[in-house]
Amino acid sequence: MDKATLQNVHNRIKPYIHKTPVLTSKLIDDICGAHVFFKCENFQKMGAFKMRGAANAILNLTEAQKIKGVVTHSSGNFAQALSLTAKQIGVKAYIVMPKNAPQVKKDAVKTYEGIILECDSNIKAREDEAHRVVIEKGATFIHPSNNDDVIYGQGTAAMELLEDYPDLDYMFTPVGGGGLLAGTLLAATYFSKNCKVIAGEPKNVDDAYRSLISGNIEKNDTTNTIADGLRTHLGDRNFPIIKKHVEKIIRVEEDEIIHSMKLIWERMKIVIEPSSAVAFAAVLKQKDAFRNKKIGVILSGGNVDLNNLSFALQR
């Protein structure tokens, strides 16, 4: 992987993605004591950054692979991204989703003509069902985050942000499966002078934080977090990148995630989902360490179930 490779990826996927805007807020700058630049991937096609990685992965398939289709397992955003990209290119997409995935995300997958296969809400159930589809249908499995083409595609969000604001001191992303974080780290390595990358992670599912400490890929015993997109764990393709380049991972509490999400809703008048708020929650958690710095925050997505807003109103 080098700078030219990431640039080529960006050029390849441009017809299938939006170049999302970067928004600022004087009020939020005052709260943080820093200059914050929000890369709004909640305005991306299908509402999340994962459109980038899905597009790159499908475009890199052979024609023979495209005929037999693709399969993934996802709680929602990558499910939508793969379904939409597959529809645009004319490829069948099989989507393994946990039964408790937000209904808004299931509905979106159906809109994009993805074929939903439900499973229990655990990693093994997801993987087993996806493997069954590979065997029975001959579909190509595309992991939501532990896939080189996906990682490179996700890195184009940070690449665009750095093209607009090349002098950022820090960049924050959420971390779940690790695809966005790994891609962001590669972009920062090749397209910035000295931008450090920090990840936010829910304390209730802090496998990435623990993985950095142990040096091995750790997993979670529970998935008890409002940030439904961050309930999975790192993989062997993205973890080495993360271990080598990430500055640190900041863990945040559930209350802090909700507070950060509501702050962006109320003050910036844009909709983000709980997983997306985790990166900003990490900025707020240690804001004294970033005083007067220029900070990029990737708002990873905005797919919220509007029929289930109790999480935002209960506090």
Secondary structure, 3 states (H helix, E strand, C coil): CCHHHHHHHHHHHHHHCCCCCEECCHHHHHHHCCEEEEEEHHHCHHHECHHHHHHHHHHCCCHHHHHHCEEEECCCHHHHHHHHHHHHHCCCEEEEEECCCCHHHHHHHHHCCCEEEEECCCHHHHHHHHHHHHHHHCCEECCCCCCHHHHHHHHHHHHHHHHHCCCCCEEEEECCCCHHHHHHHHHHHHHCCCCEEEEEEEHHHCHHHHHHHHCCCCCCCCCCCCCHHHCCCCCCCCHHHHHHHCCEEEEECHHHHHHHHHHHHHHHCCCCCHHHHHHHHHHHHCHHHHCCCEEEEEECECCCCCCCCHHHHCC
